[in-house]
C-alpha cells in the first residue's frame, strides 16, 4: 500500500492547526456557530475548484455516485458539524492546547467505530494504545482540580470533559463515514474518490448550517460575510487540510490516519505558547504525552 498517506496526514495536521487558530480568533466576533460555519462556507469553493481541476487536467475516471454514497456523506457531514461546534465551544472551557487535545480522543473512538461499522480489526498494540490514551485524557481532566479519589471518580462528569469526548466521538464517526463513502465509489482512483467525497460533504454542510443560521442565527450569519477577509483563510486552510485527510483516509484506515494526525498536538502546543501566550501546566503536559504515547503504540505493528 502506498505510503503517501503519511506526508499527506502530517501536512493536513499542520493546516488543521492553522485553521483552528484562526477560528479561535474569530470566535469572539462570530460566536460559536459562526466560527464553525466559516470552515465549511468558505471551504467548499476551494474544494469544488480542486475537483474541477482534477477532472479537467487529469485522466482520472469519474466514479458513479450512488445513493449509499450520499447517505454516508450526510452522516459524516452532520457528525463533523457537531464535532466542530463542540470543539469551538470548548475553547471557552479550557485553553487552546488542552481543548484541542480533548477532541483527539477521536483516534480511539474512530478505531472502535471502524471495528463496529467497517469490520476492521484491532491489534493488541492498538488496544494498549487506547488504554494509555484514555489515561492521558483523565490526566488532562484532572489537571486543574485537586488530585483526590473523588476527583478521579468524577473527572469524566466534568462539563469540559464531556464536551471534549462528544467532540471526539463526532469526529470519529465523521472520519469512518468519509472513508466508507470514498470506498463505496469503487475504482482505483483514490484521489478523485477523495475529492468527490470532500466536495459533496462541504456543500452539504454549507447548506445545512446556512439554513440553520438563516433561521436561528441571522446576526452571526451576517457577521460571517462581514469578516470575509479572515474567514476566507479559514476556508482555504480547512479545505487544504481536508484534501489531505480525505485522500489519506481513502488510502489507509481512518483510525491510523487520525492517529498519525495527532502530530497536530505539537503544532498546537507551539501555537498556544508562542501566539496565544497560554501556559500549560505539568499535568496537562503529562496528559498530552500519554495521549501521544498511546497513539504511537496504536499505529505500531
C-alpha positions as CSV (number, residue, x, y, z in Angstrom):
1,X,0.0,0.0,0.0
2,X,1.3,3.5,-0.9
3,X,2.9,5.5,1.9
4,X,1.8,8.8,0.5
5,X,-0.8,8.9,3.2
6,X,1.9,9.7,5.8
7,X,3.1,13.1,4.4
8,X,-0.5,13.9,3.4
9,X,-1.6,13.4,7.0
10,X,1.3,15.5,8.5
11,X,0.6,18.4,6.2
12,X,-3.2,18.1,6.9
13,X,-2.5,18.2,10.7
14,X,-0.4,21.4,10.3
15,X,-3.1,23.1,8.2
16,X,-5.8,22.0,10.6
17,X,-3.9,23.7,13.5
18,X,-3.7,26.9,11.4
19,X,-7.5,26.7,10.8
20,X,-8.3,26.1,14.5
21,X,-6.1,29.0,15.4
22,X,-7.9,31.3,13.1
23,X,-11.3,30.0,14.3
24,X,-10.3,30.8,17.9
25,X,-9.6,34.4,16.9
26,X,-12.9,34.6,15.1
27,X,-15.0,33.1,17.9
28,X,-15.5,36.4,19.8
29,X,-16.5,38.1,16.6
30,X,-18.7,35.4,15.1
31,X,-19.9,33.3,18.0
32,X,-19.6,29.5,18.3
33,X,-21.8,28.6,15.3
34,X,-20.4,31.3,13.1
35,X,-16.8,30.3,13.7
36,X,-17.8,26.7,12.9
37,X,-19.7,27.8,9.8
38,X,-16.8,29.6,8.1
39,X,-14.9,26.3,8.0
40,X,-17.5,24.9,5.6
41,X,-19.0,28.0,3.9
42,X,-15.6,29.4,2.9
43,X,-14.1,26.0,2.3
44,X,-16.4,24.4,-0.3
45,X,-15.5,26.8,-3.2
46,X,-11.9,25.7,-2.8
47,X,-12.9,22.0,-2.7
48,X,-15.0,22.5,-5.9
49,X,-12.1,24.2,-7.7
50,X,-9.8,21.3,-6.7
51,X,-12.3,18.8,-8.0
52,X,-12.8,20.8,-11.2
53,X,-9.0,20.9,-11.7
54,X,-8.7,17.1,-11.3
55,X,-11.5,16.5,-13.9
56,X,-10.1,19.0,-16.4
57,X,-6.3,18.3,-16.2
58,X,-6.2,14.6,-15.3
59,X,-7.5,11.4,-17.0
60,X,-8.9,10.0,-13.8
61,X,-12.2,8.3,-14.3
62,X,-15.3,9.8,-12.6
63,X,-16.9,7.1,-10.4
64,X,-20.7,6.5,-10.3
65,X,-22.3,8.4,-7.5
66,X,-24.8,6.1,-5.8
67,X,-27.5,6.6,-3.1
68,X,-25.4,4.9,-0.5
69,X,-22.5,7.3,-1.1
70,X,-24.7,10.4,-0.5
71,X,-26.3,8.8,2.6
72,X,-22.9,8.1,4.2
73,X,-21.6,11.5,3.3
74,X,-24.6,13.2,5.0
75,X,-24.0,11.1,8.2
76,X,-20.3,12.1,8.2
77,X,-21.2,15.7,7.4
78,X,-23.6,16.1,10.3
79,X,-21.2,14.4,12.7
80,X,-18.4,16.8,11.6
81,X,-20.7,19.8,12.1
82,X,-21.5,18.7,15.6
83,X,-17.8,17.9,16.4
84,X,-16.6,21.3,15.1
85,X,-19.3,23.2,17.0
86,X,-18.4,21.4,20.2
87,X,-14.7,21.9,19.7
88,X,-15.1,25.7,19.1
89,X,-17.3,25.9,22.2
90,X,-14.7,24.0,24.2
91,X,-12.2,26.9,23.8
92,X,-14.2,28.7,26.4
93,X,-13.9,25.9,28.9
94,X,-10.2,25.2,28.8
95,X,-7.2,26.7,27.0
96,X,-6.4,26.2,23.3
97,X,-4.0,23.3,23.5
98,X,-6.0,21.3,26.1
99,X,-9.3,21.9,24.3
100,X,-7.9,20.5,21.1
101,X,-6.3,17.5,22.9
102,X,-9.8,16.5,24.3
103,X,-11.0,16.2,20.7
104,X,-8.1,13.9,19.9
105,X,-9.9,11.0,21.6
106,X,-11.4,10.7,18.1
107,X,-8.5,8.5,17.3
108,X,-9.5,5.9,19.9
109,X,-13.2,6.3,19.0
110,X,-12.5,6.0,15.3
111,X,-10.8,2.7,15.9
112,X,-13.8,1.4,17.7
113,X,-16.3,2.7,15.1
114,X,-14.1,1.1,12.4
115,X,-14.4,-2.2,14.1
116,X,-18.2,-1.9,14.5
117,X,-19.2,-0.4,11.1
118,X,-16.4,-1.4,8.7
119,X,-15.3,-4.7,10.2
120,X,-11.7,-3.6,10.6
121,X,-9.6,-5.4,13.1
122,X,-7.6,-4.1,16.0
123,X,-4.3,-5.5,17.4
124,X,-3.1,-5.9,20.9
125,X,-0.8,-2.9,20.4
126,X,-3.8,-0.8,19.4
127,X,-5.8,-1.9,22.5
128,X,-2.8,-0.9,24.7
129,X,-2.6,2.4,22.9
130,X,-6.2,3.0,23.5
131,X,-5.8,2.5,27.3
132,X,-2.8,4.7,27.5
133,X,-4.6,7.5,25.6
134,X,-7.6,7.2,27.9
135,X,-5.3,7.7,30.9
136,X,-4.0,10.8,29.1
137,X,-7.5,12.2,28.8
138,X,-8.1,11.6,32.5
139,X,-4.8,13.4,33.4
140,X,-6.0,16.5,31.4
141,X,-9.4,16.5,33.0
142,X,-7.8,16.4,36.5
143,X,-5.1,19.0,35.6
144,X,-6.7,22.0,37.3
145,X,-8.5,20.1,40.1
146,X,-7.2,18.7,43.4
147,X,-5.9,15.1,42.8
148,X,-8.1,13.1,45.1
149,X,-10.1,9.9,44.9
150,X,-13.3,11.9,44.4
151,X,-11.9,14.0,41.6
152,X,-10.6,10.9,39.9
153,X,-14.0,9.2,40.2
154,X,-15.9,12.3,38.9
155,X,-13.4,13.6,36.3
156,X,-15.5,12.2,33.4
157,X,-18.5,14.1,34.6
158,X,-16.9,17.5,34.2
159,X,-18.6,19.6,31.5
160,X,-15.4,20.3,29.6
161,X,-14.5,16.5,29.6
162,X,-18.0,15.5,28.3
163,X,-17.9,18.2,25.6
164,X,-14.4,17.1,24.5
165,X,-15.3,13.4,24.4
166,X,-18.5,14.2,22.5
167,X,-16.5,16.2,20.0
168,X,-14.0,13.3,19.6
169,X,-16.9,10.9,19.1
170,X,-18.4,13.1,16.4
171,X,-15.1,13.4,14.6
172,X,-14.5,9.7,14.9
173,X,-17.9,9.0,13.3
174,X,-17.2,11.5,10.6
175,X,-13.7,10.0,9.8
176,X,-15.1,6.5,9.4
177,X,-18.1,7.7,7.4
178,X,-15.9,9.6,4.9
179,X,-13.7,6.6,4.4
180,X,-16.7,4.4,3.9
181,X,-18.2,6.9,1.4
182,X,-15.0,7.1,-0.6
183,X,-14.7,3.3,-0.7
184,X,-18.3,3.0,-1.8
185,X,-17.4,4.8,-5.0
186,X,-15.2,1.9,-6.1
187,X,-12.4,2.2,-8.6
188,X,-8.7,2.7,-8.2
189,X,-8.5,6.5,-8.4
190,X,-8.3,7.3,-4.7
191,X,-7.5,11.0,-5.5
192,X,-10.8,11.5,-7.4
193,X,-12.8,9.5,-4.9
194,X,-11.5,11.6,-2.0
195,X,-12.1,14.9,-3.9
196,X,-15.7,14.0,-4.7
197,X,-16.4,13.0,-1.1
198,X,-14.8,16.2,0.2
199,X,-16.7,18.4,-2.2
200,X,-20.0,16.7,-1.5
201,X,-19.5,16.9,2.2
202,X,-18.7,20.6,2.3
203,X,-21.6,21.6,0.0
204,X,-24.0,19.6,2.2
205,X,-22.5,21.1,5.4
206,X,-22.7,24.6,4.0
207,X,-26.4,24.1,3.0
208,X,-27.3,22.7,6.4
209,X,-25.5,25.3,8.5
210,X,-26.5,28.1,6.2
211,X,-30.2,27.2,6.5
212,X,-29.9,26.8,10.3
213,X,-28.2,30.2,10.7
214,X,-30.6,31.9,8.3
215,X,-33.5,30.8,10.6
216,X,-31.8,30.9,14.1
217,X,-28.6,32.9,13.9
218,X,-29.1,35.7,11.4
219,X,-26.8,38.1,13.1
220,X,-24.0,35.6,13.2
221,X,-24.6,34.7,9.5
222,X,-24.2,38.4,8.6
223,X,-21.1,38.6,10.7
224,X,-19.6,35.7,8.7
225,X,-19.9,37.7,5.5
226,X,-18.5,40.9,7.0
227,X,-15.5,39.0,8.3
228,X,-14.6,37.5,4.9
229,X,-11.0,38.8,4.9
230,X,-10.2,36.4,7.8
231,X,-12.8,33.8,7.2
232,X,-11.6,33.1,3.7
233,X,-8.2,31.9,5.1
234,X,-10.1,29.6,7.5
235,X,-11.9,28.2,4.5
236,X,-8.6,27.8,2.5
237,X,-6.7,26.2,5.3
238,X,-9.6,23.9,6.2
239,X,-10.1,22.9,2.6
240,X,-6.4,22.1,2.1
241,X,-6.3,20.2,5.3
242,X,-9.5,18.2,4.3
243,X,-8.0,17.3,1.0
244,X,-5.1,15.8,2.9
245,X,-7.3,14.0,5.4
246,X,-9.8,12.7,2.9
247,X,-7.1,11.4,0.5
248,X,-5.2,9.7,3.3
249,X,-8.3,8.1,4.7
250,X,-9.3,6.7,1.3
251,X,-5.9,5.0,1.2
252,X,-5.5,3.9,4.8
253,X,-7.7,3.1,7.8
254,X,-9.3,6.1,9.3
255,X,-8.0,5.2,12.8
256,X,-4.4,5.0,11.6
257,X,-4.7,8.3,9.7
258,X,-6.2,10.1,12.6
259,X,-3.6,8.5,15.0
260,X,-0.7,9.9,12.9
261,X,-2.6,13.2,12.7
262,X,-2.0,13.6,16.5
263,X,1.2,15.3,15.5
264,X,-1.1,18.3,15.3
265,X,-0.7,18.5,19.1
266,X,3.0,19.5,18.6
267,X,1.8,22.4,16.4
268,X,-1.0,23.2,18.9
269,X,1.3,23.5,21.8
270,X,3.6,25.8,19.8
271,X,0.7,27.9,18.8
272,X,-0.7,28.1,22.4
273,X,2.6,29.1,23.9
274,X,4.1,31.3,21.2
275,X,1.0,33.0,19.8
276,X,-1.7,33.0,22.5
277,X,0.8,33.2,25.4
278,X,-1.0,30.4,27.2
279,X,0.6,28.4,30.0
280,X,0.2,24.6,30.1
281,X,0.7,23.0,33.5
282,X,2.6,19.8,34.3
283,X,-0.5,17.5,34.5
284,X,-1.7,18.8,31.1
285,X,1.8,18.1,29.6
286,X,1.7,14.6,31.1
287,X,-1.8,14.0,29.7
288,X,-0.7,15.2,26.2
289,X,2.4,13.0,26.5
290,X,0.3,9.9,27.4
291,X,-2.1,10.5,24.5
292,X,0.8,10.8,22.1
293,X,2.4,7.7,23.5
294,X,-0.8,5.8,23.2
295,X,-1.2,7.0,19.6
296,X,2.3,5.8,18.7
297,X,1.6,2.4,20.2
298,X,-1.7,2.3,18.4
299,X,-0.1,2.5,14.9
300,X,2.8,0.2,15.6
301,X,2.5,-3.4,14.3
